[in-house]
Amino acid sequence: MQLPEIAPDLPVLIAGPTASGKSALALEIAERHGGVIVNADASQVYDCWRVITARPSPEEEAIAPHALYGHQPYDAPYSAGHWLREVLPLLDARERPIIVGGTGLYFTALTEGMAEIPATPAAVRAEADSMSLDALLAGLDAETASRIDLQNRARVQRAWEVLRATGRPLAGWQDDTPAPALALEDCTALVLNSDKTWLEARIRRRFGQMLQQGALEEIEAMRDRYDPALPSCKAIGVPELMAYVAGEISIEDAEERAAIATRQFAKRQRSWFRARMKAWTQVTLG
């Protein structure tokens, strides 16, 4: 890949689809130019999954400082708002941050600003959890519905909860968004683009590597605490391997289901990046 010049004193942002090699690139930049690697992947904040979510290994963490990886319990509530509050002090730290991940909402919260929406009451969250996607969609206002991925249940549910809890559409809150914490002109912002065939091969290799590196041990350790409703337990590979250890499917079926889920997820990520990161520097892979 051909990278642009990396300014020595500015933050670096690296966004890209799953399995595209973002973490390796961040580590290379940290080794060459210095900096602390900061997680911007929603699944990698939880302490229960290192192998399954492809968090940096202890060996990689020893090469350069890392932050916001595996620092939350499996059942902790965590949102883009939580992440933004945690990342802000790192922008002013002595070591420049290299922020890397595949959660587009984290990056847009950082570089476009984020509305300060009140927390969702537990009763409203429980009500939303019990509803179907169609029912949630039916409860959205037209303006909010036009702005979000209607196939992404988490996004739809969040929009429904905001409207239910505050009486105000998510779109209205977004329109009052404050100034961003980090403007694009004040950092090096990279988004990785990859050929689908190239990425597909990497996705399939990753599952086998996960098994070799201890994914099933992580599954066994979490088996009694597994709750499919928790965001941490929706990480790709977790439902599939839980079904395998429960004797419901074969390991081959688990691999195929995980590959399909990963492809679908990567497609949604690429769509987000194309729509929301047009001003970022595009880096072509594969």
C-alpha positions in Angstrom: 0.0 0.0 0.0 1.1 3.6 -0.6 0.8 5.7 2.5 0.8 9.5 2.6 3.4 11.3 4.6 2.7 10.9 8.4 3.1 14.1 10.2 5.2 13.5 13.3 3.1 15.6 15.7 -0.5 15.0 14.6 -2.9 12.3 15.6 -3.4 9.4 13.1 -6.8 7.9 12.4 -7.0 4.5 10.6 -10.4 3.1 9.7 -11.1 0.0 7.6 -13.2 -3.1 7.3 -12.6 -6.1 9.5 -9.6 -8.3 8.6 -8.1 -5.6 6.5 -4.8 -5.3 8.5 -5.6 -2.0 10.4 -3.9 -3.1 13.6 -0.7 -4.2 11.8 -0.5 -0.8 10.0 -1.1 1.1 13.3 1.8 -0.9 14.9 4.1 -0.2 12.0 3.4 3.5 12.3 3.9 3.5 16.0 7.3 1.7 15.6 8.5 4.1 12.9 7.1 7.4 14.1 6.0 6.8 17.8 2.7 7.1 19.4 0.1 5.3 21.5 -2.3 2.9 19.7 -5.9 3.6 20.7 -8.8 1.2 20.0 -11.8 2.4 18.0 -13.5 -1.0 17.6 -16.6 -1.6 19.7 -16.0 -5.4 20.1 -12.4 -4.9 21.3 -13.3 -2.9 24.4 -14.4 -6.0 26.3 -12.1 -8.0 28.5 -13.6 -11.4 27.7 -12.5 -11.6 24.0 -8.9 -11.2 22.8 -8.5 -13.9 20.2 -12.1 -13.8 18.8 -12.1 -10.0 18.3 -8.5 -10.0 17.0 -7.3 -7.6 19.8 -3.6 -7.0 19.8 -1.6 -9.8 21.4 0.5 -9.3 24.5 3.6 -9.4 22.3 2.2 -6.6 20.1 1.2 -4.6 23.1 4.8 -4.9 24.3 6.1 -3.2 21.1 4.1 0.0 21.6 1.7 1.4 24.2 -2.0 0.6 23.6 -5.1 2.1 25.1 -8.9 1.3 25.4 -8.4 -2.4 24.6 -10.1 -5.0 26.8 -10.8 -2.5 29.6 -14.5 -3.1 30.0 -16.3 -6.1 31.7 -18.4 -8.3 29.3 -21.7 -6.9 30.7 -20.7 -3.2 30.9 -22.9 -0.7 29.0 -20.7 1.0 26.4 -21.5 3.4 23.6 -19.9 5.8 21.3 -20.4 8.4 23.9 -18.5 6.4 26.5 -15.7 5.9 24.0 -15.5 9.6 23.1 -15.3 10.6 26.7 -12.4 8.2 27.2 -10.5 9.2 24.1 -10.6 12.9 24.7 -7.8 13.0 27.3 -5.6 10.9 25.0 -5.7 13.7 22.4 -3.9 16.0 24.9 -1.4 13.4 26.1 2.3 13.6 25.6 2.3 10.7 23.1 0.3 11.3 19.9 -2.6 8.9 19.5 -2.9 6.4 16.6 -6.6 5.7 16.7 -7.5 2.5 14.8 -10.6 0.4 14.3 -13.7 -0.5 12.3 -16.4 1.2 14.2 -17.3 4.1 12.0 -19.6 5.8 14.5 -16.6 6.3 16.9 -14.7 8.1 14.2 -17.5 10.3 13.2 -18.3 11.1 16.8 -14.6 12.3 17.1 -14.3 14.2 13.8 -17.8 15.4 13.3 -19.0 15.9 16.9 -21.6 14.0 18.9 -24.9 15.0 20.3 -25.1 14.9 24.1 -28.2 12.6 24.3 -29.4 11.6 27.8 -28.7 8.0 28.8 -31.5 5.5 28.0 -33.5 4.4 31.1 -33.3 0.6 31.7 -37.0 0.2 31.3 -36.9 1.7 27.8 -33.9 -0.5 26.9 -35.7 -3.6 28.1 -38.8 -2.7 26.1 -36.7 -2.1 22.9 -34.9 -5.4 23.5 -38.2 -7.3 23.4 -39.3 -5.7 20.1 -38.8 -6.9 16.6 -36.8 -4.9 14.1 -40.0 -4.2 12.1 -41.7 -2.8 15.2 -38.8 -0.6 16.0 -38.7 0.7 12.4 -42.4 1.5 12.6 -41.7 3.7 15.6 -39.1 5.9 13.9 -39.6 9.3 12.4 -39.0 9.7 8.7 -36.0 12.1 9.1 -34.1 9.8 11.4 -34.9 6.7 9.3 -33.4 8.5 6.3 -30.1 8.9 8.1 -29.4 5.4 9.5 -28.7 1.9 8.3 -32.2 0.4 8.6 -30.7 -3.1 8.4 -28.6 -2.5 11.5 -30.7 -3.4 14.5 -28.4 -1.7 17.0 -28.7 1.6 15.1 -32.4 1.3 14.7 -32.9 0.3 18.3 -30.8 3.3 19.5 -32.9 5.7 17.4 -36.1 4.2 18.7 -34.9 4.4 22.3 -33.9 8.0 22.0 -37.3 9.0 20.7 -39.1 6.9 23.3 -36.9 8.2 26.2 -36.6 11.9 25.3 -39.6 12.6 23.1 -37.3 14.0 20.5 -36.1 12.3 17.3 -32.5 11.3 17.1 -32.2 13.5 14.0 -33.1 16.5 16.1 -30.4 15.7 18.6 -27.9 15.2 15.8 -28.8 18.6 14.3 -27.7 20.3 17.6 -24.3 18.4 17.6 -21.4 20.4 19.1 -18.2 21.1 17.3 -15.9 18.1 16.8 -13.1 17.3 19.2 -10.7 16.6 16.4 -11.0 18.2 13.0 -9.8 16.3 9.9 -7.3 19.0 9.1 -5.7 18.5 12.4 -4.8 14.8 11.9 -3.8 12.2 9.3 -7.0 10.4 8.6 -6.7 7.1 6.6 -9.5 4.8 5.4 -8.5 1.4 4.0 -10.2 0.2 0.9 -9.9 -3.5 -0.2 -10.9 -5.7 -3.0 -13.7 -8.0 -1.9 -12.0 -11.2 -3.1 -8.8 -10.2 -1.3 -10.7 -9.5 1.9 -12.7 -12.7 1.7 -9.6 -14.8 1.7 -8.3 -13.0 4.8 -11.6 -13.5 6.5 -11.6 -17.2 6.0 -7.9 -17.5 7.1 -8.7 -15.5 10.3 -11.2 -18.1 11.6 -8.7 -20.9 11.4 -6.1 -18.7 13.1 -8.6 -17.9 15.9 -9.1 -21.6 16.6 -5.3 -22.2 16.7 -4.8 -19.2 19.0 -7.3 -20.2 21.6 -10.8 -19.0 20.5 -12.5 -22.1 21.9 -10.8 -21.6 25.3 -12.3 -18.1 25.4 -15.7 -19.5 24.5 -15.5 -22.1 27.3 -14.5 -19.5 29.8 -17.6 -17.4 28.9 -20.0 -20.2 28.4 -21.9 -19.8 31.7 -22.1 -16.1 31.3 -23.1 -16.0 27.6 -26.1 -13.7 27.0 -26.9 -13.2 23.3 -28.5 -9.9 24.1 -25.3 -8.3 25.3 -23.3 -6.3 22.8 -20.1 -8.1 23.9 -21.7 -11.5 23.0 -22.7 -10.3 19.5 -19.1 -10.2 18.4 -18.7 -12.2 15.2 -17.6 -15.7 15.9 -19.1 -15.8 19.4 -22.6 -16.9 18.6 -21.3 -19.4 16.0 -18.7 -21.0 18.4 -21.2 -21.0 21.2 -23.6 -23.0 19.0 -20.7 -25.4 18.2 -19.7 -26.0 21.8 -23.4 -26.6 22.6 -23.4 -29.4 20.1 -25.9 -27.6 17.8 -23.7 -27.3 14.7 -20.4 -28.6 13.4 -17.2 -26.6 13.4 -17.4 -26.4 9.6 -20.9 -24.9 9.9 -19.6 -22.5 12.6 -16.8 -21.4 10.2 -19.2 -20.9 7.3 -21.7 -18.9 9.4 -18.9 -16.8 10.8 -17.5 -16.1 7.3 -21.0 -15.1 6.1 -21.5 -12.8 9.1 -18.1 -11.2 8.7 -18.6 -10.6 5.0 -22.0 -8.9 5.7 -20.4 -6.8 8.4 -17.5 -5.8 6.2 -20.0 -4.7 3.5 -21.8 -2.5 6.0 -18.5 -1.0 7.1 -17.5 -0.2 3.6 -20.8 1.4 2.9 -20.4 3.6 6.0 -16.8 4.6 5.0 -17.9 5.5 1.5 -20.8 7.6 2.7 -19.2 9.3 5.7 -15.4 9.3 5.1 -15.2 10.9 1.6 -12.8 13.5 2.9 -10.4 11.0 4.4 -7.3 9.8 2.6 -8.1 6.7 0.7 -5.6 3.8 1.0 -6.0 0.9 -1.4 -5.2 -2.7 -0.3 -4.8 -6.0 -2.0 
